[in-house]
Structure formats: structure tokens, C-alpha cells
Amino acid sequence: MTEPDFLRNTRASYDAVATAYAERLRDELAAKPLDRAMLAGFAEVVRATGAGPVADVGCGAGRVTAYLDGLGLPVFGIDLSPGMIEVARRTYPGLRFEVGSMLALDLPDASLGGLLAWYSVIHVPDERVPEAFAEFCRVLVPGGLVLLGFQAGDDSLHRSEALGHPVALDFRRRRPEWVAERLDQAGLVVRGRLLREPDDDGDFPEREQQAFLLARKPAQQGGR
């Protein structure tokens, strides 16, 4: 089967910027208390279920994986980019990182207590989002949780340069209601959401609202 262009382009782009990307975003979470609060809430709820490991899908260079590890979660990272995984393994040698795609996770059914997709679904075309969410639902145990982070909006941005390197990346902004509907269609019920205004100053300025959705796989068939 021919690999979709968006997967090939995303992989090559993040391979090109991996080292510079890790350095640029190394301290980003320290500047964003509400983002940390969402991650901390996710970690607390997942820990309370005692339902198994957590996958950080689209982990990049591993900084958020490491943050969740620091919150006491049994977490590992998965990313499409071998370059990013190489940087993550070098930076956090005590953690597990694997190359993989969110559209075809190399994980057994019902094997995760939680799944994080932190600004990683933003590169998936709209028509493939249900496929990714179906994979998330498949690998979660009943009662398992997923947390998404993404830019809110109605448009998309194409970038041909990033951090001094040529890339071919599409960033898709989406309305939380649109994302919540696709989660529900995949069998994942939204349990919480945060829409925050952009931080427009500091070291990591933003232009768009930032959205976070926490969803749960029902504990039993037909349950909510």
C-alpha cells in the first residue's frame, strides 16, 4: 500500500528539525501553567483508574513524555519521526520511545490505560481523523482516557520552512466541537474541555486559542 503524502512529508520534516525543535521547545511547558494543569489532571485521573500504561502518541523529542513520567505515570512515547525518537532516547535514556504511526499503532487491543496526543493530530487531514480516533479507542482499556491538545480555529497553515530547515508541514486548526463529535463517533466520550486564550507574549507567543479535550472509553459496551 502506498504511504500517504502527509505521513511521508510529516516524517521527513520532523526528521529535519528534530534537534533544533527539541532545543526550541525544551522549556515551553514551564511557561504554560494551564497546559501543565491539564496534563496533571489527566495524570491524576489515569493513576486513579490503575488501568495500565500510557502512550504519548506523537511524542516528538519526548519532553511531555518525561513530564508525565515525573507525575508518576508509567508512560512511553511513540512518534512517526525516527529523528525525533533518536533525540528523545538520547535525552531521556531511562524512558521507552518507539517509532510508529497513530493511524496504525503497533499495540494490542485494550492495552493502554491512557493515551496523550499533544499537538500531534494537527498534522492529520480531516478525513483521516476518524481513523486515528478509532485506533485510540481500540488500544484503550474500557474506562481508559485520552487527552488531546490542539490549536482551535477553522483554517490550516502550510509551512515550507521551520527552524532554518526546509519542511512540508500542514497545521490544521479545528473547533473543539468538531473534534468532540469525531471522538464520540469513535466511541470516546468527552469528559472535560478547556479553551484558553493565546499567550501573545513571552518566549512562546501564540496566535490562536488553544484547546484541550479529555475523553473516556466507556467502561462497558453502551456505557457513558
Residue pairs with C-beta under 8 A, 6 or more apart in sequence:
4 128
6 123
6 124
6 125
6 128
6 170
7 80
7 101
7 103
9 167
9 168
9 169
10 80
10 81
10 123
10 169
11 80
11 81
11 82
12 167
12 168
13 162
13 165
13 167
13 168
13 169
14 21
14 60
14 79
14 80
14 81
14 83
14 84
15 81
15 82
15 83
15 84
16 83
16 165
16 166
16 167
17 162
17 163
17 165
17 167
18 61
18 81
18 83
18 84
18 86
18 87
19 83
19 87
20 163
20 164
20 165
21 60
21 61
21 84
21 162
21 163
22 60
22 61
22 63
22 84
22 87
22 91
24 163
25 60
25 61
25 63
25 204
26 63
27 203
28 63
28 203
28 204
29 35
29 36
29 39
29 63
29 64
29 67
31 199
31 202
31 203
31 204
32 199
32 204
34 194
34 196
35 149
35 210
35 212
36 67
38 147
38 149
38 194
38 212
38 214
39 64
39 67
39 68
39 71
39 116
39 147
40 71
41 192
41 214
42 114
42 116
42 145
42 147
42 214
43 68
43 71
43 72
43 73
45 145
45 214
46 54
46 73
46 113
46 114
46 144
46 145
47 72
47 73
49 113
49 114
49 143
49 144
49 145
50 113
51 113
51 114
51 141
51 143
51 144
52 74
52 111
52 112
52 113
52 141
52 144
53 74
53 75
53 76
53 111
53 112
53 113
53 114
54 68
54 73
54 74
54 75
54 76
54 112
54 113
54 114
54 115
54 116
55 75
55 76
55 77
55 78
55 105
55 107
55 112
55 114
55 115
55 116
55 139
56 62
56 64
56 65
56 68
56 75
56 76
56 77
56 78
56 116
56 118
57 78
57 102
57 105
57 115
57 116
57 117
57 120
57 136
58 78
58 79
58 80
58 102
58 117
58 118
58 119
58 120
58 121
59 65
59 77
59 78
59 79
59 84
59 88
59 97
59 118
59 120
60 79
60 81
60 84
60 88
60 120
61 84
61 87
61 88
61 91
62 77
62 84
62 87
62 88
62 89
62 91
62 92
62 95
62 97
64 116
64 118
65 75
65 76
65 77
65 88
65 92
65 95
65 97
66 91
66 92
66 95
68 75
68 116
69 75
69 92
69 95
73 114
75 95
75 116
76 95
76 96
76 97
76 98
77 85
77 88
77 95
77 96
77 97
77 98
78 97
78 98
78 99
78 100
78 102
78 105
79 85
79 88
79 97
79 98
79 99
79 100
80 99
80 100
80 101
80 102
81 99
82 99
85 97
85 98
85 99
88 95
88 97
89 97
98 106
100 106
102 117
102 120
102 121
102 124
102 132
102 135
102 136
103 124
103 128
103 131
103 132
103 135
104 135
105 135
105 138
105 139
107 139
108 139
109 138
109 139
110 138
110 139
110 140
110 141
110 142
110 144
111 139
111 141
112 139
112 140
112 141
112 144
113 140
113 141
113 144
113 145
114 140
114 144
114 145
114 146
114 147
115 136
115 139
115 140
115 144
115 145
115 146
115 147
116 146
116 147
117 132
117 136
117 146
117 147
117 148
117 149
118 147
118 148
118 149
119 149
119 150
119 151
121 129
121 132
121 148
121 150
122 150
122 151
122 171
122 172
122 173
122 174
123 169
123 170
123 171
123 172
124 132
124 172
125 170
125 172
126 172
126 174
129 179
129 182
130 182
130 185
130 186
133 182
133 183
133 185
133 186
133 188
134 186
134 187
136 146
136 186
136 188
137 186
137 187
137 188
137 217
140 146
140 188
140 217
141 217
142 217
142 218
142 219
142 220
143 216
143 217
143 218
143 219
144 216
144 217
145 191
145 214
145 215
145 216
145 217
146 183
146 188
146 214
146 215
146 216
146 217
147 212
147 213
147 214
147 215
148 179
148 183
148 211
148 212
148 213
148 215
149 210
149 211
149 212
150 173
150 174
150 179
150 210
150 211
151 171
151 173
151 174
151 206
151 208
151 209
151 210
151 211
152 173
152 174
152 175
152 176
152 195
152 208
152 209
152 210
152 211
153 173
153 174
153 175
153 208
153 209
154 173
154 174
154 175
155 173
156 170
156 171
156 172
156 173
157 170
157 171
157 173
158 168
158 169
158 170
158 171
159 167
159 169
159 170
159 171
160 166
160 167
160 168
161 167
162 169
173 208
174 211
176 193
176 195
176 211
176 213
179 211
179 213
180 190
180 193
180 213
180 215
183 189
183 190
183 213
183 215
184 190
187 217
187 218
188 215
188 216
188 217
189 215
189 216
189 217
189 218
189 224
190 213
190 214
190 215
191 214
191 215
191 216
192 213
192 214
193 211
193 212
193 213
193 214
194 211
194 212
195 209
195 210
195 211
195 212
196 209
196 210
196 212
197 209
198 205
198 206
198 207
198 208
198 209
198 210
199 205
199 206
200 206
200 207
218 224
